[in-house]
Amino acid sequence: MSSSVIDFLATEARLGTKNYEPIGVVLSRGEGVWVWDTEGNRYLDCLSAYSAVSQGHCHPKILAAMVEQAHRLTLTSRAFHNDQLAQFYEEIAALTGSHKVLPMNSGAEAVESAIKSVRKWGYEVKGVPDGQAEIIVCANNFHGRTLGIVGFSTDPETRTHFGPFAPGFKIIPFGDVAALEEAITPNTVAFLVEPIQGEAGVIIPPSGYFPKVRELCTANNVMLVLDEIQTGLGRTGKLLAEQHEGIEADVTLLGKALSGGFYPVSAVLSNNEVLGTLRPGQHGSTFGGNPLACAVARAAMRVLVEEGMIENAAMQGARFLQGLKDIRANTIREVRGRGLMLAVELHPEAGRARRYCEALQGKGILAKDTHEHTIRIAPPLVITSDQVDWALEQFATTLTQDLS
């Protein structure tokens, strides 16, 4: 490790808040599926900034759209109209089949906005008594880091010493239809759930779960809110993960890949019944829907479709998943995934997954551990077959080692 890298890390340790535990690499450049560190070493990015860089690092068409718009107009606030917002609305609505759009910045803001919106709908449309609205969520969820969101997390790391928390949430097991049915009451306004639990370790629900969830929500006039911030926009091999089950959410949350990693952009997608309850002054964001964000998002959505990235995610994801399953290693407990959202769960006795991520770094692969024993794998959707095969060789060599 060079003295400059040591200096970078030392400065971060001295001045930065220690709320992350990053892999020991200092990155300085990216292109497509590759990133380079300050010493010139090249790595295949198998995290994609938690799916925010799905279109690949520094995609030239998104970059061009950002630079062009930055020369013209970056921010007006929503006090005025801008010439990018309406076009963004039209294009995201056409792509996703949505009827109303609420633009925000971060994924957590989209989640908070959805919570506010479905509660307001519950009081003003469904007729829930004021202050009694209930939202059902799942154990091991991850919807963001705000105080409102961590209040219904089951991860002690995100909750401890941050309370008191807001009431109004019920927690049930993920993938359990009977638990959902039992939890619903006349005051239930929404079921907020990830189609695949990403941070929990790429946990995929049982087949047929979401069609039954859809039926229950419809029968009980409960809004189904799908957090597709990680799973959406091609990550699972479909535009939206809900399409694997043939359902439609009442509220869909998008973020991360919505800007291709260039700028924080998120959106709440729904219908007039839910988002139509919001009136001027009741909710907003200084940066939400700004012209720079809209121009970037428009380009990010366009290249996703025009360059066949969704179809490529399905094809390369199947190749990657099968290749991981073919690795014969005593360290591996389970391999799971959908599209290019993959995970390798290790046996506890194999040791922490972080050790294997550090070993992969030495072989030119950057991946990230989660929940102690799971390696998450989510490369950009532009990855090729040759790159998948090369990555599988590195995983096979690493996972057959005993690093416990």
ABEGO torsion letter per residue (X at the ends): XBAAAAAAAAAAAAABBBABBBBBBBBABBBEABBBBAAGBBBBBAAGGGGAAAAEBGBAAAAAAAAAAAAABABAEAABBBAAAAAAAAAAAAAAGBABBBBBABAAAAAAAAAAAAAAAAAAAAGBBBGABBBBBBBGBBAEABAAAAAABABAAAABGAOBBBBGBBBBBBGBAAAAAAABBAABABBBBBABBAAAGGBBBBBGAAAAAAAAAAAAGBBBBBBAAAABGGAAGBABAAAAAGBBBABBBBBGAAAGGABBBBBBBBBAAAAAABBBGABBBAABGBAAAAAAAAAAAAAAAAAGAAAAAAAAAAAAAAAAAABBBAABABBBEBEABBBBBBBAAAEBAAAAAAAAAAAGBBBBBBGGABBBBBBBAABBAAAAAAAAAAAAAAAABBAX
